[in-house]
Amino acid sequence: MKKKNLLFIILGALLVGMSSWGFLIHRTVNQLAVYALPKKMQAFFYTNMDSLVYNAPRPDQRRNIDPTEGNKHFLDFEYYGNDAADSIPHQWEDAVTKYTADTLKKYGTLPFVVVETQKKLTDAMRRKDKDSIIFYATDLGHYIGDAHVPLHTSLNYDGQLTGQHGVHDLWETTVPEVALTDFSIKSRYKAKYLQSPREAIWSILKQTHALVPELFAMEKEVSKNFPDTAKKYRWEYRWGKNRRFYSKEFAVAYNKALKGSVNEQVIRSANDLADFWYTAWVDAGKPDLNSLLDAPYQRKDFRKEQKTYRKGKLIEKGLLISNNFRTRD
């Protein structure tokens, strides 16, 4: 994999705020998805992996300057009732007719944004526009990742309705940061064609939302073993203020109680992202992406990394880019 314009990428990454899956997992998801792609896509995506990985948090960065970006990262299921995934029309125009655009934006537009970004990626591939392919593939990875975070599907997005403030950061940032080396970063998945990306993203969100009850229940259960708040929480200066977060010790216990569900969502994110990338390529007419390469494809390096991933040894071998890079953020 050729390291090109790395300084520019690093500087851009330093500007991104920690939210969503954070730096670590958004980057991890985009890297892992590359290993699931078919041979005719591998060279392009692997050669451009640096950009795909380091810029994965970019949509969160836009939230600081673009007021229209925020609602693209979530969908509050509870507002629409228990059968939200079925009652909300899956076509944007139909959903607007039923609920109005303002309502949809207030309670999140994530599935619609995924479909829109997927179309833009498909168009970019059809035009063989290298920069646009990388841009939309990267952003799509971010939104697909968000769709696998349970608290991006709930009105109680930070436990503020149940006295569990901070659970959002706990689940999606602190747990991965303290438990990544214990995660099973491993899969032999091969990208599959999606007959309907629109229905696929709604199915993903429905599965993700089903994890919400356990997420809150386990926080309460683990809390019983942390009666001393000084051990349950830690204070950290972030975003201009001294803020309270769950402690690393609590995060380790919480992850154990969840029995690997955070880990599973990381792998699901990568596998599903590979499906969306592959589907965009197929729908674009399977363009020759190799003709867009501006550097030699290091096939041996790719095969080595893919094999290492399948054995679950990317971290052990120092090949998980996000893990190597996170201490610099």
N, C-alpha and C positions, 0 to 999 in steps of 0.2 A: 504494500500500500504506500503510495507516494505521499510524503508530507509536504503539501504545498500551501503557501500563504498561512502557515501555522500561527505566526505572530498576530496577524489580523484576526484570525478566528479566536485566539486566546483573549485578545483585548475586548472583542465583542462579547465573549462569554462572561467576562468580569462584570459587565453591566447588568446582567440578568438577575432579577430578584429570586429568592428561594420561595417557590410556591409550586402548586401542582405536585407532580412526582419529584420536583426538585431537580437539580443538576444531574445527580447520580443516576436515577432510574430512567429519566427521559433519554439520556444518552445511551444507557445500557440497552434499552428497548430498540433504539434505532440501529445499534450495532448488531444485536442478535438477529434481527429480522433479515439482515443481509445474508446470513448463512442458510436461510431457508429458501432462497431464490433459485430458480432453474439456471442452468449453465449459460443460456443466452443473455441473462441479466446480470450474472455474477461479476463480470469484468467491470462494467460501468459502475455498479453500486459499490463494489469493493475499492476501486480506484478512487472513488469520491467519498469514501467512508469518513474521512476526517471532517468534512463539512457536514455530512449527515449527522454525525455524532455530536460535535462541538456546538452546533447551532440548534440542537434539539430543544433547548429551553426558550428559543427566540419568541414564540407567541406570548409567553409570560412577560417578556421584556416589552412587547408592544402594549401590554395592558397599562403601562405607566404613561404612555403618550397617546394612545388611541382609545377614546371613550367607548367605542363600539366593540372593542375586543373582549372585554370581560365576560359578557354573557355567552361567549362562544365555547367556554370551557366546562359547562355544566348543564344539567337538566334536573330540576326539582320535581321528582316524581310525585311526591305526596300532594302537591297542589291539585293535581289532576285526578286523584283518587287511586284506589288499589290496583286498577287495571290500566294505568297510565300508558304503558307501552302499546296497548291495544286501542285505547280510546282516543289518543292523540293521532290525528291523521298524519301519515308519514310523508306526504307531499307538502312542501312548504305552503303553497297556495291554498290547499285545502285546510291546513292547520290555521292559517291566517283568517280564513272565512269563519272558522268555528270559534277561535279564541281571540283574534286580533293580533297584529304584529307586536304591539306594545306588551301585551300579556306574555306572549312567547319570549320576548326578549327579557322581560323581568324574571321569568322563571327558567331561562336557559335555552340556548339554541344548538347545543353541541351536536346532536345527530344530523341536523340540517347543514351545519358547517362541515361536517365530515363528508357528506355527499357533495357539497359544493367544491371542497378542496380536491376530492377524488376526481371530479369532472375536469378541474383545472390541470391536474396532473396528467390525466388522459390526453387532453388537448395538447399539453406541452410535449408529451411523447409522440403524438401524431405529427407535430411540427418538427420534432427532433431538435427542440430548443434546450440545449444542455443546461444552461443556468436555471431556466424555469423548472426543468425536471427535478434538479437538485433542491430547489427552493420549495416546491410543493410537496415533494416526497418527504422532506424534513418536517415541514409543518404538519403534514398528515400524520406523521409518526407521533407528534406531540398530542394532537387531538385524539388519536386512537389510544394513546397512553392514558389520557384523562378519562376516557370512557371506561377504563378498567379500575378507576378509583371510586370505591363505594360512596364516599362523602361528596363526590361530584354529582351524585344523583339524589341528594336529600336536602330538604329544607333545614334540617338539623345538621348543617354542613360542618359545624365545629363543636357540636355537643352543647351549643348555647341554650338549647331548649330543654336539656336534661341535666344541667349542672355538670357537664363533662367538657368544659372549655379546654381547647388545645388538642382534642383527640384527632383533629384533622392532620395537624403537623405530626402527631405521634404516629399515625398509621402510615402516612405516605412519605415522610421524610426521616424521622428519627429511627423508626424500625429498620428501614433499609440501610441507614448509615451505620447502625451498630451491629446489624445481623447479616450484612451482605456476605461476609466470608463463610457464614453457615448456610447460606442459601444454596439450593441446587440449581446452579446456572447451567442447565443441560437440556438439550432437546434434539431429536432427530427429525423434527417436523419438516415437511416439504410444502411449499406454498400451493394453495388450491385456488381454482377459479371461483369467484363468487357470482352466482347467477344474478344476484341483486345486492349490490353494496348497500343500498338503502335499507333493505330488510336485515342485512347482516349487522349493521351498526345498532339497529333497534334491538336485535336479539342480544348483542353484547351488553347493552345498557340494562336490559332486563335481568340478565345473569348477574351483572355487577350490583344492581340495586338489591338483589336477594341476599347479599352479604351484609347489608346494613344492620339488621337486628343483632346478629352475632357480634359485630364489631363493637356495638355499645354494651352488650351484655358481658362480653369478656373484659371490657374496661372496668366495669363494676366488680366483677369477680376478682380480678387481679388486685384491685384497690383494697380489698379486704386484707391483703398481706402487706399493705403499705399504710398503716395507720398514722405513721409519722410523715407529715407532709414535706418535711425537709428531705426525706429520702424519695418521696414520690415525685417531687418537682425539682427543677433547677432554674436558675435565673441567668439570662443571657442578654447582653446588649445587642439589639437587632432593630433595624429600621428606625434608628434615632431614639429608641427608648429601651429601658431595662424591662424585659418581658419574661413571663413565666412559661416554661415548657416542661413536659414530662421528662423525668431523669432517664439516663441511659439504662440504669438498673431496672426501672419500671418497663422500659421499652423491650428489654431482653425477655422479661417475664411475660409481657403482653404478647410478644411474637410467639413464644412457646405455647401460650394458651390458645392462640389462633390456629395452631397446628399447620403452619405453612401456607395459609391462605394468601398472605402478602406475596410470598415467593411465587405461588401459582399464578397470581395476577400479573406478575412481571413477565412470566413465560407466555401466558395467554396474550398479553399485549404484543409481544414480539411476533408470535405466530400469526395473530390476526393482522398485524401490520403487513407482514409478508404477503398475505392473501390480497390485501388492498393494493399493494404495489404491483403484484403480479396481474391482478385483474385489470388495472389501468393499462398495463403494457399490452395485454391481449386485446382489450377493447380499442386500443390505438392502432391495431393491425400488426402487432409484434414487430415494431421497427428495429432496425439494426443499431443497437445502442453502442456497439463496439466502434462504429464509425465516428463516435463523438469523443473517444478517448484522446486526451492530450498527453498521456504518459503511458508507458508500457504496463501491461497488466501483469502483476506478479502472481501468477497462477499458483505457484508452489506455496507462496505465503498464504494465499487464500485457503488452499486445501489443508494446510497445516492448522490454521485457525479453526476451520470448520470441523476438522477431526477432533481438535482439542475441545471445542464446544460440545460436541456430541458425547465426549467422555466426561464432561463436567469439570474441566480443569483449566478454564480460561483464567480464573483468578490465580490459581496456583502457578501457572506459567507466565503470569504477568501480561496477559494479552487482553484483559478487559480494560478498554481504553478509559472508561469513566472512572474506574477504581484508581487507575494510575494518575488520573488528572485531577481528582477532586481535592487533593490537598493544596492545589495551586489556586483554587477559587476563593 
